[in-house]
């Protein structure tokens, strides 16, 4: 995906989320939570889109799921744990969890565990830029920019200008070190 | 980087980068402590045993809370209630506890080097919670964390440590930590309480409080232990308090306005600190207590959190 396509896809995701929120009567109680690190910039962009469509910007938070991972024993302690920053009450909100790539579903599982420790949301939706298949848990995206089957040997990388990339791009590359 | 350490026994063993890594991680841990549900599952199924041969409520509780917030199980073993009173040796006690398969042993002992002796004889990780007059590494880390938070960084800052330097493991850990982070350390106290040659660790020695705290960005006041009063080291409480204690008047006249005051606790009110200063606007003493939990969470997480060698080859887990 190139920069233009990513832009179109983000706009479309924003519209879809807004439509569904209106249909569910949740437009006023919407909140967006980006999963660190890939989901954070995407969540910010979606917040902008939703502000345009709904007239008000939904609150934005970030989650770092490092402390909720299920593979600590295999992979060891994470060298860096970024901030989890959820400053709005989660209680009763319709939360949109945002990540760049949906793969095994384990990150989303951890994010769900973490978010319920902040309160009880009314409902949680999952929005991703790319759903690459390969799920290891019964988790599905409510909104996906693109759905493609990618081999396990390959890595889907989302590069955004906010994260220092020269321009927005989604590329598929052979996985490093395996 | 901290992956190369299996134990946390002394800050003398830690490099600048390793200390910074712990402090950065502690920042994230502190955020967990502000949440409505103060619990994360990262160390579920791990156990932490507090092995304390010296009385301590604050440090032991701090380790206990840190373990529990990370979902590890915490068990307290105190010397007075154990078979030590029946004559068991330190190494035997440690080996017996180890047979119960804990992941981390937290050891406090009146003899310097005791945690290292334990570490050499068990296969789990060992954290020192203070050994004799040697070191108190997690206190050194929480002081650095608190100073960094209060001063916005330690590079180029001046920190004065006042009190019984000779018997203070806190001062020793501070000395092995603060200079690595770019701070200048001044030591101050009665000449009988400052070890000869301590300048070699990179500190400046003063005997007058006013000189030691002039333009300092922070002052760490140490506790004067009651058992030292009246022995030849210092003649009496009143004289100590007059010469090396900090009261509101001295603080007002001698400290620069932004200077903060730390104390490892427990405070002898009216001896090293007057109540107005201990409870005043400059005091970050209660922040130290909260930061202590965050720093100990970071240490427990790094030591008990799986195999670090593999962690380095896989910098991030993307799922």
Interface residues (C-beta under 8 A of the other chain):
Chain A: X38 X64 X66 X67 X68 X69 X71 X72 X73 X74 X75 X76 X77 X78 X79 X80 X81 X82 X83 X84 X85 X101 X103 X104 X105 X106 X107 X108 X113 X114 X117 X118 X119 X155 X177
Chain B: X1 X3 X21 X24 X25 X27 X28 X29 X31 X32 X35 X36 X37 X39 X40 X41 X42 X43 X70 X301 X302 X305 X306 X307 X308 X309 X310 X311 X312 X313 X314 X315 X316 X317 X318 X319
